[in-house]
């Protein structure tokens, strides 16, 4: 296999990158100065060597504990469980959440061979059982697998804490600025069931 094909093959393994885009990126890199490619290679090596899961919440970090877990201003009584570390950024950008996080490392998917043992559900139940946690917010994606994961985690937390810890789910429904006319039936049903009284 040629060097061009080898790089294109590796790039095509990235999410959202097909074979054509991988080849386009490969040829783009070949047009750059050699030092640009070296900087990219160095950045990838540094990423692989330095970044690891946080020892407590499994967020990505260069230190043993991530910045959120080290922040004394965060509320340790609330944990928001997300599927992937990348989901934390979306929640942090809102500026509304001040609790801690727990990264599950994916979602249950028996067809893909992802079982509860492949996720960090056990570590989450340990945190809820031993720490001063009062609430766990389940912020999995609203897909079939995400819903199944949330239900499994809810049951695991209830069994581990004897119901002492409140388990909540992020609300789902119509996005701000969305048109009711174009929303699918499931989204409208979720919006109706999650309705609240106007203040």
Rosetta silent file (secondary structure, phi, psi, omega in degrees, C-alpha in Angstrom):
SEQUENCE: XXXXXXXXXXXXXXXXXXXXXXXXXXXXXXXXXXXXXXXXXXXXXXXXXXXXXXXXXXXXXXXXXXXXXXXXXXXXXXXXXXXXXXXXXXXXXXXXXXXXXXXXXXXXXXXXXXXXXXXXXXXXXXXXXXXXXXXXXXXXXXXXXXXXXXXXXXXXXXXXXXXXXXXXXXXXXXXXXXXXXXXXXXXXXXXXXXXXXXX
SCORE:     score description
SCORE:     0.000 S_00000001
   1 L     0.000  134.011 -178.860    0.000    0.000    0.000 S_00000001
   2 L   -73.669  162.930  179.246    1.395    3.411   -0.931 S_00000001
   3 H   -61.171  -36.488  179.418    1.933    6.169    1.650 S_00000001
   4 H   -64.838  -47.920  179.709   -0.925    8.155    0.074 S_00000001
   5 H   -64.371  -38.561 -179.197   -3.336    5.211    0.334 S_00000001
   6 H   -62.609  -46.499  179.362   -2.186    4.439    3.870 S_00000001
   7 H   -66.780  -42.620  179.182   -2.880    7.986    5.109 S_00000001
   8 H   -61.209  -38.921  178.031   -6.193    8.174    3.222 S_00000001
   9 H   -63.196  -43.913  179.662   -7.247    4.861    4.778 S_00000001
  10 H   -67.079  -41.297  179.334   -6.442    6.129    8.288 S_00000001
  11 H   -66.101  -34.349 -178.586   -8.205    9.460    7.694 S_00000001
  12 L   -70.549  -11.273  176.000  -11.304    7.695    6.344 S_00000001
  13 L   -80.109  -11.927  178.798  -11.670    5.956    9.734 S_00000001
  14 L   -74.852  147.493 -179.151  -12.477    9.331   11.317 S_00000001
  15 L   -63.363  134.885  177.239  -16.193   10.099   11.839 S_00000001
  16 L    80.678    2.696 -179.640  -17.753   11.992    8.950 S_00000001
  17 L  -111.163  112.181  175.877  -14.751   11.424    6.671 S_00000001
  18 L   -89.206 -179.381 -177.605  -15.403    9.278    3.625 S_00000001
  19 H   -61.353  -42.565 -179.332  -12.835    7.949    1.171 S_00000001
  20 H   -63.597  -46.312  179.835  -13.103   10.978   -1.161 S_00000001
  21 H   -64.370  -38.686  178.725  -12.666   13.496    1.657 S_00000001
  22 H   -61.358  -42.367  177.261   -9.767   11.456    3.051 S_00000001
  23 H   -65.871  -40.486  178.920   -8.011   11.597   -0.316 S_00000001
  24 H   -61.318  -42.603  177.993   -8.705   15.334   -0.601 S_00000001
  25 H   -65.342  -39.923  179.152   -7.167   15.898    2.844 S_00000001
  26 H   -61.318  -47.323  179.965   -4.179   13.731    1.940 S_00000001
  27 H   -67.462  -33.803  175.636   -3.489   15.704   -1.239 S_00000001
  28 H   -61.319  -46.195 -179.764   -3.981   18.970    0.660 S_00000001
  29 H   -63.306  -34.180  178.843   -1.337   17.903    3.187 S_00000001
  30 H   -67.515  -25.870  178.744    1.035   16.969    0.366 S_00000001
  31 H   -79.817  -16.180 -178.236    0.795   20.525   -0.999 S_00000001
  32 L   -79.792  164.243  175.467    1.825   22.008    2.351 S_00000001
  33 L   -65.874  149.750 -178.214    5.376   22.611    3.463 S_00000001
  34 H   -56.346  -34.212 -179.079    6.952   19.585    5.173 S_00000001
  35 H   -66.372  -28.386  176.496    7.115   21.418    8.524 S_00000001
  36 H   -65.277  -44.866  178.040    3.302   21.811    8.470 S_00000001
  37 H   -64.568  -37.853  177.939    2.874   18.041    8.175 S_00000001
  38 H   -65.075  -39.937  177.976    5.438   17.531   10.937 S_00000001
  39 H   -62.658  -41.133  177.521    3.541   19.926   13.222 S_00000001
  40 H   -63.353  -45.004  179.242    0.336   17.986   12.579 S_00000001
  41 H   -62.777  -41.780  178.604    2.093   14.676   13.262 S_00000001
  42 H   -63.703  -41.063  179.766    3.642   16.104   16.450 S_00000001
  43 H   -64.103  -39.031  177.546    0.261   17.391   17.626 S_00000001
  44 H   -66.684  -40.373  178.214   -1.278   13.943   17.081 S_00000001
  45 H   -65.365  -42.734  178.894    1.570   12.262   18.971 S_00000001
  46 H   -61.957  -43.057  178.475    1.273   14.751   21.842 S_00000001
  47 H   -58.143  -48.078 -178.283   -2.465   14.151   21.977 S_00000001
  48 H   -65.815  -34.483 -176.868   -1.992   10.379   22.158 S_00000001
  49 H   -82.113  -35.574 -171.647    0.741   10.631   24.819 S_00000001
  50 H   -96.877  -36.600 -172.129   -0.723   13.294   27.119 S_00000001
  51 L   -85.814  131.858  179.654   -4.503   13.085   27.042 S_00000001
  52 E  -147.778  167.719  178.753   -6.191   10.405   29.138 S_00000001
  53 E   -69.330  141.585  174.136   -9.492    9.897   30.964 S_00000001
  54 L   -59.515  139.124 -177.808   -9.951   11.757   34.247 S_00000001
  55 L   -65.579  -21.484 -177.494   -9.551    9.317   37.151 S_00000001
  56 L  -100.860  -50.939 -170.847  -12.895   10.416   38.631 S_00000001
  57 L  -112.314   -8.051  178.491  -15.317   11.341   35.836 S_00000001
  58 L    73.025   13.596  169.050  -13.635    9.985   32.656 S_00000001
  59 L   -67.551  160.908  179.406  -13.602   13.393   30.959 S_00000001
  60 E   -82.822  137.919 -175.483  -10.486   13.888   28.830 S_00000001
  61 E  -157.101  156.960  173.076   -7.604   15.589   30.599 S_00000001
  62 L   -92.007  -10.106  178.909   -3.849   15.973   30.611 S_00000001
  63 L  -110.516  171.652  179.661   -3.869   15.674   34.418 S_00000001
  64 L   -59.969  -42.917  175.451   -5.075   12.904   36.729 S_00000001
  65 L  -112.363  141.498 -179.792   -8.229   14.933   37.432 S_00000001
  66 L   -73.243  170.801 -178.040   -9.873   17.140   34.807 S_00000001
  67 H   -61.705  -35.480 -179.531  -10.401   20.883   35.261 S_00000001
  68 H   -68.179  -46.323 -179.484  -14.065   20.409   36.241 S_00000001
  69 H   -65.306  -30.301  179.840  -13.278   17.859   38.965 S_00000001
  70 H   -81.177  -14.849 -174.350  -10.480   20.102   40.327 S_00000001
  71 L   -77.030  112.867 -178.182  -12.699   23.217   40.445 S_00000001
  72 L   -70.293  -12.245 -179.957  -13.777   23.808   44.077 S_00000001
  73 L   -83.224   -9.150 -179.809  -16.607   26.086   42.901 S_00000001
  74 L   -76.413  148.117  179.763  -18.480   23.179   41.263 S_00000001
  75 E   -81.463  110.518 -176.630  -21.451   21.669   43.113 S_00000001
  76 E   -76.895   -3.356 -177.775  -20.370   18.133   44.144 S_00000001
  77 E   -89.750   -6.359 -178.898  -23.945   17.077   44.940 S_00000001
  78 E  -126.118  129.798  176.909  -25.046   17.025   41.275 S_00000001
  79 E  -121.949  131.980  175.050  -23.569   14.840   38.517 S_00000001
  80 E  -104.876  115.181 -179.407  -24.521   15.114   34.856 S_00000001
  81 E   -92.132  124.729 -179.111  -23.918   11.804   33.053 S_00000001
  82 E  -122.134  162.324 -179.322  -23.140   12.147   29.339 S_00000001
  83 L   -71.984  -48.870 -174.736  -22.306    9.641   26.625 S_00000001
  84 L  -129.815  157.101  179.164  -19.025   11.143   25.441 S_00000001
  85 L   -60.076  -30.627  179.514  -16.515   13.705   26.711 S_00000001
  86 H   -64.952  -22.041  178.923  -17.374   15.908   23.716 S_00000001
  87 H   -69.827  -24.859 -178.447  -20.901   16.334   25.134 S_00000001
  88 H   -61.956  -40.796 -179.501  -19.504   18.249   28.120 S_00000001
  89 H   -58.845  -40.285  179.856  -18.527   21.206   25.932 S_00000001
  90 H   -63.178  -40.952 -179.939  -22.101   21.633   24.696 S_00000001
  91 H   -72.043  -41.041 -179.385  -23.416   21.775   28.261 S_00000001
  92 H   -63.451  -34.361 -179.169  -20.611   24.045   29.486 S_00000001
  93 H   -63.499  -22.442  179.156  -21.281   26.547   26.685 S_00000001
  94 H   -71.460  -26.866 -177.761  -24.726   27.219   28.147 S_00000001
  95 L    71.149   10.200 -175.301  -23.171   28.604   31.351 S_00000001
  96 L   -98.912  -19.925 -173.450  -26.177   27.201   33.255 S_00000001
  97 L  -105.553  129.991 -177.847  -24.737   24.053   34.821 S_00000001
  98 L  -123.213   13.990  178.965  -22.365   24.205   37.813 S_00000001
  99 E   -90.402 -162.322  179.106  -22.249   20.566   38.926 S_00000001
 100 E   -99.991  176.462 -178.235  -19.852   17.728   38.081 S_00000001
 101 E  -126.505  165.134  168.871  -19.869   15.305   35.166 S_00000001
 102 E  -146.752  123.203 -179.502  -19.538   11.604   34.460 S_00000001
 103 E   -94.539  118.919 -177.710  -18.653   10.313   30.987 S_00000001
 104 L   -74.137  -24.784  179.286  -20.254    6.936   30.291 S_00000001
 105 L    86.404   22.224  178.998  -17.966    6.227   27.336 S_00000001
 106 L   134.810 -159.300  178.730  -20.739    5.550   24.841 S_00000001
 107 L  -140.989  154.244 -179.959  -24.226    4.092   24.881 S_00000001
 108 L   -61.519  132.770  178.720  -25.637    0.595   25.119 S_00000001
 109 E  -155.709   85.433 -177.897  -25.887   -1.059   21.719 S_00000001
 110 H   -55.392  -34.319 -179.806  -26.200   -4.854   21.801 S_00000001
 111 H   -65.295  -29.507  178.111  -26.083   -5.026   17.987 S_00000001
 112 H   -96.163    4.535  178.799  -22.657   -3.338   18.068 S_00000001
 113 L    79.136   17.620  179.038  -21.519   -5.426   21.031 S_00000001
 114 E   -94.951  112.757 -177.560  -21.619   -2.534   23.547 S_00000001
 115 L  -111.493  171.645  178.903  -22.777   -3.880   26.909 S_00000001
 116 H   -55.983  -31.231  179.901  -23.026   -2.266   30.371 S_00000001
 117 H   -69.000  -20.778  179.315  -19.564   -3.658   31.183 S_00000001
 118 H   -81.817  -13.366 -178.785  -18.101   -1.627   28.302 S_00000001
 119 L  -105.633  173.765 -177.044  -19.351    1.628   29.844 S_00000001
 120 L   -97.460   35.063 -178.209  -18.447    3.368   33.116 S_00000001
 121 H   -64.334  -39.985  178.849  -21.841    2.747   34.721 S_00000001
 122 H   -60.790  -41.302  178.168  -20.257    0.906   37.660 S_00000001
 123 H   -66.003  -35.028  178.056  -17.989    3.858   38.421 S_00000001
 124 H   -66.867  -44.674  179.200  -21.013    6.185   38.311 S_00000001
 125 H   -65.233  -34.417  175.773  -22.984    4.060   40.781 S_00000001
 126 H   -63.226  -43.892  178.790  -19.912    3.968   43.063 S_00000001
 127 H   -61.898  -44.068 -178.356  -19.695    7.776   42.978 S_00000001
 128 H   -66.588  -33.405 -178.001  -23.406    8.105   43.716 S_00000001
 129 H   -76.807  -37.727 -171.778  -23.194    5.605   46.562 S_00000001
 130 H  -101.897  -27.598 -178.757  -20.084    6.983   48.273 S_00000001
 131 L   -86.129 -177.631 -178.235  -19.960   10.690   47.478 S_00000001
 132 L   -87.665   33.641 -174.097  -22.325   13.419   48.679 S_00000001
 133 L   -72.404  132.553  175.911  -24.404   13.157   45.513 S_00000001
 134 L  -107.838  -27.641 -175.864  -28.081   14.164   45.699 S_00000001
 135 E  -144.856  139.974  170.863  -28.953   14.127   41.982 S_00000001
 136 E  -119.778  121.892  178.327  -27.745   12.480   38.788 S_00000001
 137 E   -96.323  122.671  178.361  -28.894   14.108   35.548 S_00000001
 138 E   -91.589  114.412 -176.965  -28.970   11.712   32.605 S_00000001
 139 E  -117.771   48.171  175.379  -28.002   13.632   29.466 S_00000001
 140 L   -79.367  162.548 -178.656  -27.793   10.825   26.928 S_00000001
 141 L   -68.893  151.523 -177.460  -28.820   11.459   23.344 S_00000001
 142 L   -80.855   40.078  175.549  -32.515   11.065   22.439 S_00000001
 143 L   -95.376  172.956  178.161  -31.848    8.033   20.229 S_00000001
 144 H   -59.205  -44.639  179.432  -33.145    4.528   20.839 S_00000001
 145 H   -67.523  -39.167  178.724  -29.755    3.510   22.270 S_00000001
 146 H   -63.525  -41.019  178.402  -29.500    6.705   24.334 S_00000001
 147 H   -66.666  -41.550  178.740  -32.940    6.124   25.858 S_00000001
 148 H   -63.961  -39.078  178.197  -32.090    2.481   26.623 S_00000001
 149 H   -64.423  -45.229  179.925  -28.844    3.596   28.265 S_00000001
 150 H   -60.304  -42.751  179.830  -30.652    6.206   30.386 S_00000001
 151 H   -64.724  -42.752  178.995  -33.187    3.611   31.547 S_00000001
 152 H   -63.559  -45.269 -179.524  -30.459    1.101   32.424 S_00000001
 153 H   -64.120  -40.723  178.649  -28.429    3.735   34.321 S_00000001
 154 H   -58.207  -46.119 -179.761  -31.553    4.906   36.167 S_00000001
 155 H   -66.565  -40.097  179.378  -32.252    1.362   37.366 S_00000001
 156 H   -64.428  -40.782  178.755  -28.606    0.765   38.314 S_00000001
 157 H   -67.571  -40.042  178.763  -28.522    3.992   40.355 S_00000001
 158 H   -62.505  -42.499  179.514  -31.806    3.177   42.094 S_00000001
 159 H   -67.869  -39.061 -176.256  -30.489   -0.267   43.059 S_00000001
 160 H   -74.667  -31.712 -174.623  -27.105    1.081   44.195 S_00000001
 161 H  -109.445   -0.970 -178.308  -28.410    3.995   46.265 S_00000001
 162 L    63.620   26.754  179.544  -31.746    2.636   47.444 S_00000001
 163 L    80.792    3.911 -179.781  -33.488    5.612   45.869 S_00000001
 164 L   -66.699  -31.173 -177.994  -31.546    8.116   48.004 S_00000001
 165 L   -98.680  127.867  176.712  -30.222    9.853   44.868 S_00000001
 166 E   -73.367  132.906  177.207  -32.703   11.607   42.558 S_00000001
 167 E  -113.122  118.650 -179.167  -32.278   10.551   38.931 S_00000001
 168 E  -118.812  165.231 -179.093  -33.505   13.105   36.393 S_00000001
 169 E  -124.993  139.412  177.218  -33.484   13.278   32.605 S_00000001
 170 L   -62.517  146.469 -179.321  -32.775   16.340   30.491 S_00000001
 171 L   -69.982  150.734  177.522  -35.939   17.679   28.866 S_00000001
 172 L  -127.872  155.414  177.877  -36.569   16.965   25.222 S_00000001
 173 L   156.629 -150.573 -175.523  -38.808   18.686   22.759 S_00000001
 174 L   -75.517  135.198  177.160  -38.971   21.535   20.296 S_00000001
 175 L   -75.357  153.079  175.853  -35.854   23.669   19.862 S_00000001
 176 L   -62.699  130.482 -179.241  -36.052   27.432   20.323 S_00000001
 177 L    88.581   -2.868  179.829  -36.703   28.948   16.911 S_00000001
 178 L   -82.712  155.417  178.207  -38.030   25.665   15.503 S_00000001
 179 L   -99.688  129.447  179.023  -41.299   25.429   13.576 S_00000001
 180 H   -57.815  -36.619 -177.588  -43.989   23.093   14.880 S_00000001
 181 H   -58.169  -33.249 -174.705  -45.028   22.392   11.296 S_00000001
 182 H  -100.140   -2.387 -178.923  -41.674   20.718   10.502 S_00000001
 183 L   -76.706  146.626  177.978  -41.143   18.807   13.763 S_00000001
 184 L   -78.185  164.766 -175.744  -41.497   15.035   13.759 S_00000001
 185 H   -61.420  -39.154 -179.563  -44.190   13.279   15.796 S_00000001
 186 H   -64.492  -43.227  179.499  -41.826   11.921   18.464 S_00000001
 187 H   -62.273  -43.553  179.345  -40.386   15.395   19.135 S_00000001
 188 H   -64.929  -41.226  178.630  -43.866   16.902   19.434 S_00000001
 189 H   -62.153  -42.038  178.901  -44.971   14.083   21.765 S_00000001
 190 H   -66.478  -38.994  178.560  -41.925   14.641   23.987 S_00000001
 191 H   -64.148  -39.877  178.574  -42.536   18.385   24.025 S_00000001
 192 H   -66.509  -43.315 -177.638  -46.154   17.825   25.089 S_00000001
 193 H   -72.755  -23.050  179.441  -45.254   15.384   27.857 S_00000001
 194 L   -98.005   15.815 -178.223  -42.487   17.687   29.169 S_00000001
 195 L   -63.633  155.120  176.959  -44.722   20.780   29.181 S_00000001
 196 L  -139.813  160.874 -178.313  -44.664   23.064   32.238 S_00000001
 197 L   -68.539  140.429  179.840  -46.769   25.832   33.612 S_00000001
 198 L   -76.520  138.009 -177.970  -45.950   29.310   32.327 S_00000001
 199 L   -77.936    0.000    0.000  -44.528   31.639   34.927 S_00000001
